[in-house]
Amino acid sequence: MPSYEAESMDLKRMVAGTHVSVLGLGAAQFIHYEIGFLVVLLGVGITYIGWTSER
């Protein structure tokens, strides 16, 4: 059973990853497509790490 702190860290990572992905989508629309795409990939990576760590 993972500790509460580890759970909350995973949740924070998932939320952070989602926020980064949304920011990337905004950047893709308003700033520059390639930069936005890279930021979305980063956000998806952070979210994936949040999902898979400590499970």
mmCIF file as Biopython writes it, N, C-alpha, C and O atoms, coordinates in Angstrom:
data_model
#
loop_
_atom_site.group_PDB
_atom_site.id
_atom_site.type_symbol
_atom_site.label_atom_id
_atom_site.label_alt_id
_atom_site.label_comp_id
_atom_site.label_asym_id
_atom_site.label_entity_id
_atom_site.label_seq_id
_atom_site.pdbx_PDB_ins_code
_atom_site.Cartn_x
_atom_site.Cartn_y
_atom_site.Cartn_z
_atom_site.occupancy
_atom_site.B_iso_or_equiv
_atom_site.auth_seq_id
_atom_site.auth_asym_id
_atom_site.pdbx_PDB_model_num
ATOM 1   N N  . MET A ? 1  ? 0.852  -1.201 0.000   1.0 0.0 1  A 1 
ATOM 2   C CA . MET A ? 1  ? 0.000  0.000  0.000   1.0 0.0 1  A 1 
ATOM 3   C C  . MET A ? 1  ? 0.886  1.249  0.000   1.0 0.0 1  A 1 
ATOM 4   O O  . MET A ? 1  ? 1.633  1.464  0.954   1.0 0.0 1  A 1 
ATOM 5   N N  . PRO A ? 2  ? 0.818  2.072  -1.044  1.0 0.0 2  A 1 
ATOM 6   C CA . PRO A ? 2  ? 1.667  3.284  -1.067  1.0 0.0 2  A 1 
ATOM 7   C C  . PRO A ? 2  ? 1.221  4.294  -0.022  1.0 0.0 2  A 1 
ATOM 8   O O  . PRO A ? 2  ? 0.051  4.365  0.354   1.0 0.0 2  A 1 
ATOM 9   N N  . SER A ? 3  ? 2.181  5.059  0.427   1.0 0.0 3  A 1 
ATOM 10  C CA . SER A ? 3  ? 1.864  6.068  1.440   1.0 0.0 3  A 1 
ATOM 11  C C  . SER A ? 3  ? 1.023  7.182  0.823   1.0 0.0 3  A 1 
ATOM 12  O O  . SER A ? 3  ? 0.971  7.344  -0.396  1.0 0.0 3  A 1 
ATOM 13  N N  . TYR A ? 4  ? 0.366  7.944  1.696   1.0 0.0 4  A 1 
ATOM 14  C CA . TYR A ? 4  ? -0.492 9.036  1.225   1.0 0.0 4  A 1 
ATOM 15  C C  . TYR A ? 4  ? 0.324  10.078 0.478   1.0 0.0 4  A 1 
ATOM 16  O O  . TYR A ? 4  ? -0.136 10.634 -0.520  1.0 0.0 4  A 1 
ATOM 17  N N  . GLU A ? 5  ? 1.541  10.346 0.959   1.0 0.0 5  A 1 
ATOM 18  C CA . GLU A ? 5  ? 2.378  11.360 0.302   1.0 0.0 5  A 1 
ATOM 19  C C  . GLU A ? 5  ? 2.737  10.944 -1.115  1.0 0.0 5  A 1 
ATOM 20  O O  . GLU A ? 5  ? 2.736  11.770 -2.028  1.0 0.0 5  A 1 
ATOM 21  N N  . ALA A ? 6  ? 3.045  9.662  -1.302  1.0 0.0 6  A 1 
ATOM 22  C CA . ALA A ? 6  ? 3.372  9.179  -2.647  1.0 0.0 6  A 1 
ATOM 23  C C  . ALA A ? 6  ? 2.156  9.318  -3.563  1.0 0.0 6  A 1 
ATOM 24  O O  . ALA A ? 6  ? 2.284  9.731  -4.716  1.0 0.0 6  A 1 
ATOM 25  N N  . GLU A ? 7  ? 0.973  8.971  -3.044  1.0 0.0 7  A 1 
ATOM 26  C CA . GLU A ? 7  ? -0.256 9.128  -3.826  1.0 0.0 7  A 1 
ATOM 27  C C  . GLU A ? 7  ? -0.443 10.578 -4.242  1.0 0.0 7  A 1 
ATOM 28  O O  . GLU A ? 7  ? -0.760 10.869 -5.395  1.0 0.0 7  A 1 
ATOM 29  N N  . SER A ? 8  ? -0.243 11.487 -3.287  1.0 0.0 8  A 1 
ATOM 30  C CA . SER A ? 8  ? -0.479 12.896 -3.575  1.0 0.0 8  A 1 
ATOM 31  C C  . SER A ? 8  ? 0.558  13.418 -4.570  1.0 0.0 8  A 1 
ATOM 32  O O  . SER A ? 8  ? 0.245  14.286 -5.384  1.0 0.0 8  A 1 
ATOM 33  N N  . MET A ? 9  ? 1.788  12.901 -4.515  1.0 0.0 9  A 1 
ATOM 34  C CA . MET A ? 9  ? 2.801  13.297 -5.505  1.0 0.0 9  A 1 
ATOM 35  C C  . MET A ? 9  ? 2.387  12.831 -6.899  1.0 0.0 9  A 1 
ATOM 36  O O  . MET A ? 9  ? 2.501  13.582 -7.867  1.0 0.0 9  A 1 
ATOM 37  N N  . ASP A ? 10 ? 1.904  11.587 -6.999  1.0 0.0 10 A 1 
ATOM 38  C CA . ASP A ? 10 ? 1.445  11.081 -8.294  1.0 0.0 10 A 1 
ATOM 39  C C  . ASP A ? 10 ? 0.326  11.956 -8.840  1.0 0.0 10 A 1 
ATOM 40  O O  . ASP A ? 10 ? 0.314  12.300 -10.022 1.0 0.0 10 A 1 
ATOM 41  N N  . LEU A ? 11 ? -0.616 12.313 -7.967  1.0 0.0 11 A 1 
ATOM 42  C CA . LEU A ? 11 ? -1.740 13.146 -8.381  1.0 0.0 11 A 1 
ATOM 43  C C  . LEU A ? 11 ? -1.240 14.508 -8.850  1.0 0.0 11 A 1 
ATOM 44  O O  . LEU A ? 11 ? -1.699 15.027 -9.868  1.0 0.0 11 A 1 
ATOM 45  N N  . LYS A ? 12 ? -0.295 15.087 -8.102  1.0 0.0 12 A 1 
ATOM 46  C CA . LYS A ? 12 ? 0.263  16.390 -8.499  1.0 0.0 12 A 1 
ATOM 47  C C  . LYS A ? 12 ? 0.942  16.284 -9.853  1.0 0.0 12 A 1 
ATOM 48  O O  . LYS A ? 12 ? 0.813  17.185 -10.683 1.0 0.0 12 A 1 
ATOM 49  N N  . ARG A ? 13 ? 1.670  15.184 -10.090 1.0 0.0 13 A 1 
ATOM 50  C CA . ARG A ? 13 ? 2.333  15.008 -11.379 1.0 0.0 13 A 1 
ATOM 51  C C  . ARG A ? 13 ? 1.314  14.909 -12.503 1.0 0.0 13 A 1 
ATOM 52  O O  . ARG A ? 13 ? 1.488  15.504 -13.567 1.0 0.0 13 A 1 
ATOM 53  N N  . MET A ? 14 ? 0.242  14.149 -12.258 1.0 0.0 14 A 1 
ATOM 54  C CA . MET A ? 14 ? -0.774 13.995 -13.291 1.0 0.0 14 A 1 
ATOM 55  C C  . MET A ? 14 ? -1.451 15.323 -13.588 1.0 0.0 14 A 1 
ATOM 56  O O  . MET A ? 14 ? -1.681 15.660 -14.750 1.0 0.0 14 A 1 
ATOM 57  N N  . VAL A ? 15 ? -1.770 16.077 -12.542 1.0 0.0 15 A 1 
ATOM 58  C CA . VAL A ? 15 ? -2.409 17.385 -12.732 1.0 0.0 15 A 1 
ATOM 59  C C  . VAL A ? 15 ? -1.453 18.333 -13.447 1.0 0.0 15 A 1 
ATOM 60  O O  . VAL A ? 15 ? -1.857 19.062 -14.353 1.0 0.0 15 A 1 
ATOM 61  N N  . ALA A ? 16 ? -0.178 18.323 -13.036 1.0 0.0 16 A 1 
ATOM 62  C CA . ALA A ? 16 ? 0.824  19.184 -13.683 1.0 0.0 16 A 1 
ATOM 63  C C  . ALA A ? 16 ? 0.969  18.805 -15.151 1.0 0.0 16 A 1 
ATOM 64  O O  . ALA A ? 16 ? 1.029  19.677 -16.017 1.0 0.0 16 A 1 
ATOM 65  N N  . GLY A ? 17 ? 1.023  17.515 -15.431 1.0 0.0 17 A 1 
ATOM 66  C CA . GLY A ? 17 ? 1.145  17.064 -16.815 1.0 0.0 17 A 1 
ATOM 67  C C  . GLY A ? 17 ? -0.031 17.497 -17.665 1.0 0.0 17 A 1 
ATOM 68  O O  . GLY A ? 17 ? 0.134  17.896 -18.818 1.0 0.0 17 A 1 
ATOM 69  N N  . THR A ? 18 ? -1.226 17.416 -17.088 1.0 0.0 18 A 1 
ATOM 70  C CA . THR A ? 18 ? -2.429 17.842 -17.807 1.0 0.0 18 A 1 
ATOM 71  C C  . THR A ? 18 ? -2.379 19.339 -18.083 1.0 0.0 18 A 1 
ATOM 72  O O  . THR A ? 18 ? -2.700 19.787 -19.184 1.0 0.0 18 A 1 
ATOM 73  N N  . HIS A ? 19 ? -1.972 20.114 -17.071 1.0 0.0 19 A 1 
ATOM 74  C CA . HIS A ? 19 ? -1.865 21.564 -17.254 1.0 0.0 19 A 1 
ATOM 75  C C  . HIS A ? 19 ? -0.848 21.902 -18.342 1.0 0.0 19 A 1 
ATOM 76  O O  . HIS A ? 19 ? -1.098 22.763 -19.186 1.0 0.0 19 A 1 
ATOM 77  N N  . VAL A ? 20 ? 0.307  21.217 -18.320 1.0 0.0 20 A 1 
ATOM 78  C CA . VAL A ? 20 ? 1.333  21.473 -19.338 1.0 0.0 20 A 1 
ATOM 79  C C  . VAL A ? 20 ? 0.784  21.139 -20.721 1.0 0.0 20 A 1 
ATOM 80  O O  . VAL A ? 20 ? 1.036  21.867 -21.682 1.0 0.0 20 A 1 
ATOM 81  N N  . SER A ? 21 ? 0.036  20.042 -20.826 1.0 0.0 21 A 1 
ATOM 82  C CA . SER A ? 21 ? -0.545 19.667 -22.122 1.0 0.0 21 A 1 
ATOM 83  C C  . SER A ? 21 ? -1.508 20.734 -22.624 1.0 0.0 21 A 1 
ATOM 84  O O  . SER A ? 21 ? -1.480 21.101 -23.799 1.0 0.0 21 A 1 
ATOM 85  N N  . VAL A ? 22 ? -2.358 21.231 -21.730 1.0 0.0 22 A 1 
ATOM 86  C CA . VAL A ? 22 ? -3.326 22.267 -22.114 1.0 0.0 22 A 1 
ATOM 87  C C  . VAL A ? 22 ? -2.598 23.543 -22.526 1.0 0.0 22 A 1 
ATOM 88  O O  . VAL A ? 22 ? -2.967 24.185 -23.509 1.0 0.0 22 A 1 
ATOM 89  N N  . LEU A ? 23 ? -1.555 23.909 -21.764 1.0 0.0 23 A 1 
ATOM 90  C CA . LEU A ? 23 ? -0.754 25.086 -22.127 1.0 0.0 23 A 1 
ATOM 91  C C  . LEU A ? 23 ? -0.124 24.894 -23.500 1.0 0.0 23 A 1 
ATOM 92  O O  . LEU A ? 23 ? -0.065 25.828 -24.300 1.0 0.0 23 A 1 
ATOM 93  N N  . GLY A ? 24 ? 0.344  23.684 -23.767 1.0 0.0 24 A 1 
ATOM 94  C CA . GLY A ? 24 ? 0.944  23.392 -25.068 1.0 0.0 24 A 1 
ATOM 95  C C  . GLY A ? 24 ? -0.055 23.543 -26.201 1.0 0.0 24 A 1 
ATOM 96  O O  . GLY A ? 24 ? 0.279  24.056 -27.269 1.0 0.0 24 A 1 
ATOM 97  N N  . LEU A ? 25 ? -1.286 23.095 -25.966 1.0 0.0 25 A 1 
ATOM 98  C CA . LEU A ? 25 ? -2.321 23.257 -26.994 1.0 0.0 25 A 1 
ATOM 99  C C  . LEU A ? 25 ? -2.583 24.735 -27.249 1.0 0.0 25 A 1 
ATOM 100 O O  . LEU A ? 25 ? -2.747 25.153 -28.396 1.0 0.0 25 A 1 
ATOM 101 N N  . GLY A ? 26 ? -2.622 25.529 -26.177 1.0 0.0 26 A 1 
ATOM 102 C CA . GLY A ? 26 ? -2.788 26.972 -26.333 1.0 0.0 26 A 1 
ATOM 103 C C  . GLY A ? 26 ? -1.625 27.582 -27.096 1.0 0.0 26 A 1 
ATOM 104 O O  . GLY A ? 26 ? -1.816 28.427 -27.971 1.0 0.0 26 A 1 
ATOM 105 N N  . ALA A ? 27 ? -0.408 27.141 -26.754 1.0 0.0 27 A 1 
ATOM 106 C CA . ALA A ? 27 ? 0.782  27.656 -27.433 1.0 0.0 27 A 1 
ATOM 107 C C  . ALA A ? 27 ? 0.757  27.279 -28.908 1.0 0.0 27 A 1 
ATOM 108 O O  . ALA A ? 27 ? 1.150  28.076 -29.760 1.0 0.0 27 A 1 
ATOM 109 N N  . ALA A ? 28 ? 0.294  26.063 -29.215 1.0 0.0 28 A 1 
ATOM 110 C CA . ALA A ? 28 ? 0.237  25.624 -30.611 1.0 0.0 28 A 1 
ATOM 111 C C  . ALA A ? 28 ? -0.700 26.519 -31.411 1.0 0.0 28 A 1 
ATOM 112 O O  . ALA A ? 28 ? -0.436 26.810 -32.577 1.0 0.0 28 A 1 
ATOM 113 N N  . GLN A ? 29 ? -1.795 26.958 -30.789 1.0 0.0 29 A 1 
ATOM 114 C CA . GLN A ? 29 ? -2.750 27.800 -31.506 1.0 0.0 29 A 1 
ATOM 115 C C  . GLN A ? 29 ? -2.251 29.231 -31.647 1.0 0.0 29 A 1 
ATOM 116 O O  . GLN A ? 29 ? -2.402 29.845 -32.703 1.0 0.0 29 A 1 
ATOM 117 N N  . PHE A ? 30 ? -1.654 29.763 -30.579 1.0 0.0 30 A 1 
ATOM 118 C CA . PHE A ? 30 ? -1.389 31.202 -30.555 1.0 0.0 30 A 1 
ATOM 119 C C  . PHE A ? 30 ? 0.066  31.575 -30.811 1.0 0.0 30 A 1 
ATOM 120 O O  . PHE A ? 30 ? 0.340  32.672 -31.297 1.0 0.0 30 A 1 
ATOM 121 N N  . ILE A ? 31 ? 1.005  30.682 -30.494 1.0 0.0 31 A 1 
ATOM 122 C CA . ILE A ? 31 ? 2.411  31.072 -30.598 1.0 0.0 31 A 1 
ATOM 123 C C  . ILE A ? 31 ? 3.043  30.389 -31.806 1.0 0.0 31 A 1 
ATOM 124 O O  . ILE A ? 31 ? 3.273  31.025 -32.834 1.0 0.0 31 A 1 
ATOM 125 N N  . HIS A ? 32 ? 3.322  29.101 -31.680 1.0 0.0 32 A 1 
ATOM 126 C CA . HIS A ? 32 ? 4.040  28.413 -32.739 1.0 0.0 32 A 1 
ATOM 127 C C  . HIS A ? 32 ? 3.723  26.935 -32.659 1.0 0.0 32 A 1 
ATOM 128 O O  . HIS A ? 32 ? 3.806  26.335 -31.588 1.0 0.0 32 A 1 
ATOM 129 N N  . TYR A ? 33 ? 3.360  26.344 -33.787 1.0 0.0 33 A 1 
ATOM 130 C CA . TYR A ? 33 ? 2.884  24.970 -33.798 1.0 0.0 33 A 1 
ATOM 131 C C  . TYR A ? 33 ? 3.903  23.976 -33.229 1.0 0.0 33 A 1 
ATOM 132 O O  . TYR A ? 33 ? 3.551  23.150 -32.387 1.0 0.0 33 A 1 
ATOM 133 N N  . GLU A ? 34 ? 5.166  24.046 -33.681 1.0 0.0 34 A 1 
ATOM 134 C CA . GLU A ? 34 ? 6.171  23.067 -33.245 1.0 0.0 34 A 1 
ATOM 135 C C  . GLU A ? 34 ? 6.441  23.167 -31.753 1.0 0.0 34 A 1 
ATOM 136 O O  . GLU A ? 34 ? 6.546  22.152 -31.064 1.0 0.0 34 A 1 
ATOM 137 N N  . ILE A ? 35 ? 6.556  24.408 -31.251 1.0 0.0 35 A 1 
ATOM 138 C CA . ILE A ? 35 ? 6.802  24.604 -29.821 1.0 0.0 35 A 1 
ATOM 139 C C  . ILE A ? 35 ? 5.632  24.025 -29.024 1.0 0.0 35 A 1 
ATOM 140 O O  . ILE A ? 35 ? 5.839  23.324 -28.033 1.0 0.0 35 A 1 
ATOM 141 N N  . GLY A ? 36 ? 4.418  24.314 -29.451 1.0 0.0 36 A 1 
ATOM 142 C CA . GLY A ? 36 ? 3.233  23.796 -28.772 1.0 0.0 36 A 1 
ATOM 143 C C  . GLY A ? 36 ? 3.218  22.279 -28.753 1.0 0.0 36 A 1 
ATOM 144 O O  . GLY A ? 36 ? 2.875  21.668 -27.741 1.0 0.0 36 A 1 
ATOM 145 N N  . PHE A ? 37 ? 3.592  21.670 -29.877 1.0 0.0 37 A 1 
ATOM 146 C CA . PHE A ? 37 ? 3.603  20.214 -29.966 1.0 0.0 37 A 1 
ATOM 147 C C  . PHE A ? 37 ? 4.606  19.618 -28.979 1.0 0.0 37 A 1 
ATOM 148 O O  . PHE A ? 37 ? 4.308  18.628 -28.311 1.0 0.0 37 A 1 
ATOM 149 N N  . LEU A ? 38 ? 5.796  20.222 -28.885 1.0 0.0 38 A 1 
ATOM 150 C CA . LEU A ? 38 ? 6.807  19.737 -27.936 1.0 0.0 38 A 1 
ATOM 151 C C  . LEU A ? 38 ? 6.315  19.867 -26.501 1.0 0.0 38 A 1 
ATOM 152 O O  . LEU A ? 38 ? 6.538  18.975 -25.682 1.0 0.0 38 A 1 
ATOM 153 N N  . VAL A ? 39 ? 5.644  20.980 -26.195 1.0 0.0 39 A 1 
ATOM 154 C CA . VAL A ? 39 ? 5.133  21.179 -24.834 1.0 0.0 39 A 1 
ATOM 155 C C  . VAL A ? 39 ? 4.054  20.141 -24.521 1.0 0.0 39 A 1 
ATOM 156 O O  . VAL A ? 39 ? 3.995  19.622 -23.406 1.0 0.0 39 A 1 
ATOM 157 N N  . VAL A ? 40 ? 3.198  19.837 -25.507 1.0 0.0 40 A 1 
ATOM 158 C CA . VAL A ? 40 ? 2.178  18.802 -25.297 1.0 0.0 40 A 1 
ATOM 159 C C  . VAL A ? 40 ? 2.843  17.458 -25.021 1.0 0.0 40 A 1 
ATOM 160 O O  . VAL A ? 40 ? 2.427  16.736 -24.114 1.0 0.0 40 A 1 
ATOM 161 N N  . LEU A ? 41 ? 3.875  17.114 -25.795 1.0 0.0 41 A 1 
ATOM 162 C CA . LEU A ? 41 ? 4.588  15.854 -25.561 1.0 0.0 41 A 1 
ATOM 163 C C  . LEU A ? 41 ? 5.174  15.811 -24.157 1.0 0.0 41 A 1 
ATOM 164 O O  . LEU A ? 41 ? 5.102  14.787 -23.478 1.0 0.0 41 A 1 
ATOM 165 N N  . LEU A ? 42 ? 5.755  16.927 -23.725 1.0 0.0 42 A 1 
ATOM 166 C CA . LEU A ? 42 ? 6.301  17.013 -22.370 1.0 0.0 42 A 1 
ATOM 167 C C  . LEU A ? 42 ? 5.201  16.770 -21.337 1.0 0.0 42 A 1 
ATOM 168 O O  . LEU A ? 42 ? 5.394  16.007 -20.391 1.0 0.0 42 A 1 
ATOM 169 N N  . GLY A ? 43 ? 4.064  17.409 -21.516 1.0 0.0 43 A 1 
ATOM 170 C CA . GLY A ? 43 ? 2.952  17.241 -20.583 1.0 0.0 43 A 1 
ATOM 171 C C  . GLY A ? 43 ? 2.456  15.804 -20.531 1.0 0.0 43 A 1 
ATOM 172 O O  . GLY A ? 43 ? 2.164  15.277 -19.457 1.0 0.0 43 A 1 
ATOM 173 N N  . VAL A ? 44 ? 2.362  15.172 -21.706 1.0 0.0 44 A 1 
ATOM 174 C CA . VAL A ? 44 ? 1.933  13.771 -21.752 1.0 0.0 44 A 1 
ATOM 175 C C  . VAL A ? 44 ? 2.952  12.894 -21.037 1.0 0.0 44 A 1 
ATOM 176 O O  . VAL A ? 44 ? 2.580  11.959 -20.328 1.0 0.0 44 A 1 
ATOM 177 N N  . GLY A ? 45 ? 4.240  13.193 -21.221 1.0 0.0 45 A 1 
ATOM 178 C CA . GLY A ? 45 ? 5.288  12.436 -20.530 1.0 0.0 45 A 1 
ATOM 179 C C  . GLY A ? 45 ? 5.184  12.561 -19.023 1.0 0.0 45 A 1 
ATOM 180 O O  . GLY A ? 45 ? 5.288  11.567 -18.304 1.0 0.0 45 A 1 
ATOM 181 N N  . ILE A ? 46 ? 4.979  13.783 -18.542 1.0 0.0 46 A 1 
ATOM 182 C CA . ILE A ? 46 ? 4.842  14.006 -17.096 1.0 0.0 46 A 1 
ATOM 183 C C  . ILE A ? 46 ? 3.627  13.247 -16.565 1.0 0.0 46 A 1 
ATOM 184 O O  . ILE A ? 46 ? 3.689  12.618 -15.509 1.0 0.0 46 A 1 
ATOM 185 N N  . THR A ? 47 ? 2.521  13.314 -17.310 1.0 0.0 47 A 1 
ATOM 186 C CA . THR A ? 47 ? 1.303  12.623 -16.886 1.0 0.0 47 A 1 
ATOM 187 C C  . THR A ? 47 ? 1.542  11.117 -16.833 1.0 0.0 47 A 1 
ATOM 188 O O  . THR A ? 47 ? 1.108  10.448 -15.895 1.0 0.0 47 A 1 
ATOM 189 N N  . TYR A ? 48 ? 2.237  10.582 -17.849 1.0 0.0 48 A 1 
ATOM 190 C CA . TYR A ? 48 ? 2.526  9.145  -17.911 1.0 0.0 48 A 1 
ATOM 191 C C  . TYR A ? 48 ? 3.386  8.708  -16.731 1.0 0.0 48 A 1 
ATOM 192 O O  . TYR A ? 48 ? 3.134  7.665  -16.127 1.0 0.0 48 A 1 
ATOM 193 N N  . ILE A ? 49 ? 4.405  9.509  -16.404 1.0 0.0 49 A 1 
ATOM 194 C CA . ILE A ? 49 ? 5.256  9.208  -15.250 1.0 0.0 49 A 1 
ATOM 195 C C  . ILE A ? 49 ? 4.416  9.219  -13.974 1.0 0.0 49 A 1 
ATOM 196 O O  . ILE A ? 49 ? 4.578  8.354  -13.112 1.0 0.0 49 A 1 
ATOM 197 N N  . GLY A ? 50 ? 3.526  10.192 -13.856 1.0 0.0 50 A 1 
ATOM 198 C CA . GLY A ? 50 ? 2.645  10.257 -12.694 1.0 0.0 50 A 1 
ATOM 199 C C  . GLY A ? 50 ? 1.763  9.025  -12.567 1.0 0.0 50 A 1 
ATOM 200 O O  . GLY A ? 50 ? 1.528  8.533  -11.464 1.0 0.0 50 A 1 
ATOM 201 N N  . TRP A ? 51 ? 1.270  8.524  -13.711 1.0 0.0 51 A 1 
ATOM 202 C CA . TRP A ? 51 ? 0.416  7.336  -13.696 1.0 0.0 51 A 1 
ATOM 203 C C  . TRP A ? 51 ? 1.195  6.087  -13.305 1.0 0.0 51 A 1 
ATOM 204 O O  . TRP A ? 51 ? 0.711  5.267  -12.525 1.0 0.0 51 A 1 
ATOM 205 N N  . THR A ? 52 ? 2.421  5.939  -13.857 1.0 0.0 52 A 1 
ATOM 206 C CA . THR A ? 52 ? 3.110  4.649  -13.742 1.0 0.0 52 A 1 
ATOM 207 C C  . THR A ? 52 ? 3.984  4.541  -12.501 1.0 0.0 52 A 1 
ATOM 208 O O  . THR A ? 52 ? 4.267  3.426  -12.062 1.0 0.0 52 A 1 
ATOM 209 N N  . SER A ? 53 ? 4.422  5.648  -11.920 1.0 0.0 53 A 1 
ATOM 210 C CA . SER A ? 53 ? 5.323  5.561  -10.770 1.0 0.0 53 A 1 
ATOM 211 C C  . SER A ? 53 ? 4.589  5.059  -9.539  1.0 0.0 53 A 1 
ATOM 212 O O  . SER A ? 53 ? 3.424  5.392  -9.322  1.0 0.0 53 A 1 
ATOM 213 N N  . GLU A ? 54 ? 5.261  4.272  -8.750  1.0 0.0 54 A 1 
ATOM 214 C CA . GLU A ? 54 ? 4.733  3.759  -7.473  1.0 0.0 54 A 1 
ATOM 215 C C  . GLU A ? 54 ? 3.465  2.933  -7.661  1.0 0.0 54 A 1 
ATOM 216 O O  . GLU A ? 54 ? 2.596  2.941  -6.789  1.0 0.0 54 A 1 
ATOM 217 N N  . ARG A ? 55 ? 3.341  2.223  -8.778  1.0 0.0 55 A 1 
ATOM 218 C CA . ARG A ? 55 ? 2.155  1.362  -8.951  1.0 0.0 55 A 1 
ATOM 219 C C  . ARG A ? 55 ? 2.589  -0.077 -9.125  1.0 0.0 55 A 1 
ATOM 220 O O  . ARG A ? 55 ? 1.746  -0.961 -9.286  1.0 0.0 55 A 1 
#
